[in-house]
Amino acid sequence: MNIFNKKPFLIADIGFNFFDIAEKEGLSEMDAAKLMIDEAKSCGVDAVMFLSYTLENVLALKDSTCWDFSDEPIDSQFELFKKYGKFGVSEFKELSDYCNDVGIMFLSTPYDFESADYLDEFMNVFSISSSDLTNIPFIRHIASKNKPILLSTGASTLNEIKAAINAIEDVSSVDIAIMHCVLSHPTRYEDANLLMIKDLVNNFSDYEIGYSDHTKSDENMMILTTAFNYGAVILQKHFTLDKTLPGNDHNHAMDPEDVVKLKNNLVFLSKINGRINKQPLICESSTRKELRRSIVAKNDIEKGKFIDESDITFKRPGTGISPADLDDVVGKIANINISKDTLIDFGMLK
């Protein structure tokens, strides 16, 4: 199963962040979103992701607690979603069209049935949030669109992931990517648990595995680099143009400079990873001969003598008979005089 034709495939999760960029830069919210799309494209991102919902379809209680007080000056989910829930079908259609013009993939994670329905008109891959992993009716509804699905798995068990996959496959045969994710914003480095990627690779070998990262960008972008090296072929991370801005998703986002570092890491990693099958390399061809050992006459051997192990030793270079073929030499008769330290070859024996 291959959802994208590129590995790794990098997704910049813009989410709500364009609202704060708009305020900082004195732009309209639409122009700020397009600016972030431009910057993502320029630094080498493959897709941008937003978030689509209708407020009344997401929250039942207005006093629902916000999950992160430290970086978002809002103390309830209701206030958070109300503040940023200004874009609907027409705005996201405009952003999708703009992405097509720029040459970058448009994605948006739907948080309700209505959003999933309108996104289906102009989006080719669906993303399911970790928060909806057990929302089986919603998962089946998205699967019925018959488009590939990125399934985030934050705060989940293997059985919950299997149940979500079964729900998808009950109604569709679409490709599925299983995204390791930690449902903590920001995720502490010690909670990233990147080895879980290997567990997903082992348990879901028929599916692509990805990683949705909520850690703060480390200096050398080693978290996403390591995730790819562990088997995550789809990499997703929040994206901003200013990590110092207040707001839930700026401080643990990557910026264009981070993306460049990551891309450089991945190029270098690809170079040093090389091929998977163990075999001699071209660069080893001369040293393979010069540094290995050959069967050598330990002393002078007279013509007609039966060769025994006391007559031979093993020395460089490895251009003669290999010590691995010792049994093909011992017991043979020398058909010429062989001087000490001579590399023995089969033409000298009978």
N, C-alpha and C positions, 0 to 999 in steps of 0.2 A: 504494500500500500504506500503510495507516494502522493501526498496532497499537493506539494509544491515541487517544481522541477529543479530546485536549488537546495543544497545542503552546505552549511546551515542556512535556514531562512530566518531573517531577522525582522521582528515586528516591533515597531515603536508604538507603545500604548499611550496615546495622547490623552485619552479619557476626558477629564474635566479641565486639564491644565491650560487649555487655550483661553479660558475665561480670565484667568489671572494674567496671562500674557497680554491680552487685549487691554486690560486696565493699566498695566505697566507701560505699554507702548502707545497708548492713546489710540487704539484701533477698534474697529467694530469687532464683535466676536467672530463673525464669519471671516473677516480678513485675517484675524489672528490665527484661526484654525488653518487657513490656507498658507499663512506664513510658516507655521509649524510643519505642514506637509512639504513645503518647499525645502525647508532645512533638513527634514528627514531624508528626502530624496537626494539632496546634495551630498550628504555625508555617507550615503551608501545603504540606507535602510530599504528593505524589500516591501514592507507593508506598514500602513498606519492603522491604528485601532481607536475607535471611539466607544461611547456607551449610550445606548438608546433605551428610553423608558418613558412611561407616563406615570406621574407621581402617584395617582390614586390606585394604580395597578401594582405598586411595589410594597407600600407600607400600610399596615392596619392601624398603627398607633402613632399619634403625633409626638408622643414623648419617647419614642423608640431611641434607645441610647446609641450615641455615636461610638464607633469602635476605637477612635484615636483622638484624644483631647490635646495632644502635645503640639501638633502642627496645623490643626484646622480650628480656627476660632469659632466653632459651632459645636453645640453640645447635644445635638440629636440628629438622627438619620433623616428625620422629616425636614429639618431646616437645611441639611446638606443637599438632599435630593431636590428640594424646592428651589434652592439657589441656582443649581446648575441644570435643571430640567427645562431649558428654554428651547432646545432644538427638537424638531419633529421631522416628519417625513420629507417636507420640502427642503429643509436645511441639509439633512443628510443626503438627499438625492443630489443637491448641489455640490456637496463635498465629494460624493462618489464620482460625479462627472468631472470634477476638478482633478481628482486622482487619476482618472483615465487620461486626461489631457497631459498631466505631468509625467505619467509612466510609473506609477506606484500603486500597489493594491490597496483598495479601501476595505476595511473591516469595521464592524461595530458589534459589540456584544449586546444582544437584546435581553432586557430584564422582564419582559412580559410578552404575552401572546400577540398583542396588537403590534408591538415593535417588530417582532419576528416576521409578521405578515408583510409589513411594508418594506422591511429590509430585503426580503426575498426577491423583490422586484429588481433590485440593482446590486445585489451582493452575491458572490459566488462561493464563499466559504463561511460557515457559521461558527461562532465561538459560544461555548456554554460556560458560564461563570461557575467557580467552585461553590458559590452560594446556592446554585441550582442543581448541584450534583444529585441530590435525592428528590428533586422535583420531577418525578417520573412522567406525569402527564405533560409537562412542559417539554421535557426531553423528547418524548414521542412526537409532539407537535412539530418541533424543529426537525427531527429526523424525517418526518413526512415530506419535507421540502426537497429531499433527495439531493442534498449538497454535502460536501465534506464537512466534518465537524472537528473542531479543536475542543477537547474536553478537559477543563481544568479540574484538578483533584485535590485542592487544598483542604486540610482537615478531614480527610476521608480515609476509610479502610479499603483494603483490597476487595472485600466483598461488596462494598458500596460502589466501587468502580466497576466491578463485574456486572452489578445490577443495572448501572447506567448504560453500559455497553449493550447488555441484553435488551434494554428498552429501545435503544437505537436500532439494533439488528432485528427486532421484532417487526419493524415497519419499513426497513430500508436496508440496502446493501452498500451504503456510502462508505468512503474511507474515513477512518477515525484516527486522530492523533491524541494521545494521552499525555497531558501536560502536568509534570510535577510542579507543585506550587505549595507554598506555606502561607496559610491564611492569617498573616500577622503583618501589620503595616506600621513602621518598616519591620522587616524580618531581621533579627540579630544574626550576625555571621554564624554564631554557634548553633543557630536554629535552621540554617539553610538546608542541612541534611542532603547534600548533593548525591550521596551514595544511594539515596532512594531512587535516583534515576536508573542506576544499575538494577535495582530490584524490579522496577517497572519493565526494563528491557527484558529481564529474565522471565517475568510473569506474563508479559503481553508481547511475545515475540512476533506475532502476526500484525502488530500495529506500530505506527511511527510513535516515537516518544519525543516529547518536548519539555521545555522548562519555562515557566512564567516566574520572573524574579521580582521579589519585593525588598531585597536588601539595598542598603545604600551603596552606590557605585564605589568600589574600591579603586585605589589609585591606578592600578594596572589592568583593571577589568578582568581579573583572574577568575571571578565567580562564574560569569557567563562562559569564559574560555574553558574552565574546568567542566562546566555542565555539558558543553559540546563534546569534550574529550571523553566524558562518561557515557555518551550515547544520545544526548538530546539534540535532535537535528532541526528542531524549531525553537528559536529563542525569542522570548517576549519580555519586554521590560518597559516600565513607564518612561515617558519621554518629556523633556522640558527644555526650554531655552535659558532657564535661570533657576538653578538648584537652591538659591537663597530665598526664593519667594515663599511666603507662608502658604500653607495649603497642604492637604493630606498627601498629595502625590508628587510634589516637587522634590522633597528632600531625599527620597529614595529613587529618584528617576535618573536616567542617563541623559546627558546632553550631547550635542554633536561632537564635541571633543572626545567624549567617552566612546562614541560609536567608532570614531577613527581608530582609537587605541584597540578596540575589540577587533575591528576588521584586520588590523595589522597582526594581532595575536593569532587570528584564525588562519591567515596566510602562512605565518611562520609555523604554526602547528601542523598545517597540511604538509608543509615542506619536510618537517622532521618526522612526521608519522610514516610517510612513505608507503610501501606495499605491506600487505598483511602476511603473505606466505613467506616462511623462512627459506631463504635460498642465497647462494653466493651472489654478491653484487659485483658489478663491473669494476667498481673502485677497489675491490679486493683481489682482482685477478692476478696481479703481479705478486702481491704479498702472500697470497695463498700458496704460490709456488716457492717463493724464496724463504718463507718462515716455517713452513712445514718440514717434516723429516722424511728422509729416504733410508732404505736399507743400504748400509755401507760395509765394506770389508774391514773388519776390526784388525786383521793382520794379513800378511801375504798368504794367498791361497793358491796352492799348486794345481796345475791342470790334472784332472782325474780324481780330485779329492771330493768325497761326499761332504756337502755343506752341513754343518750343525750350528746350533745357536751360539756356540763359543766363537765361531768364525765371523760373526756379524755384530754390528751396532747400528745406531740410528742417529743420523746427523742431517743438518741442513745442507743444501736446499732440498725442497720437496719435489724435485724434477725427476727422481728415479722411481724405484718401486716403493710403494707405500708400506710402512710398518703393518698396516692392516692386512697386507697380503703375505705376511711372514710364513704362513703354512705352505705357500706355493714356492718358497725358496728353500727352506730347510729340507734336507734329504735329497736335493738335486745334486748333480755332479758338475763340477767346473770343467768346461770344455776348453778353457784357456787359462793361463796364469793370470791371477787377479791380484793387483798390488794393494797394499794397505791404503785405506781411505778412498778407495775407488767406489763410486756409486754403482752398485750391481744392477745390471739389466738382464732380462730373460735371454738375450742373445748369448750371454756368457755361460748359460746353464743348459744341461740336457737331462 
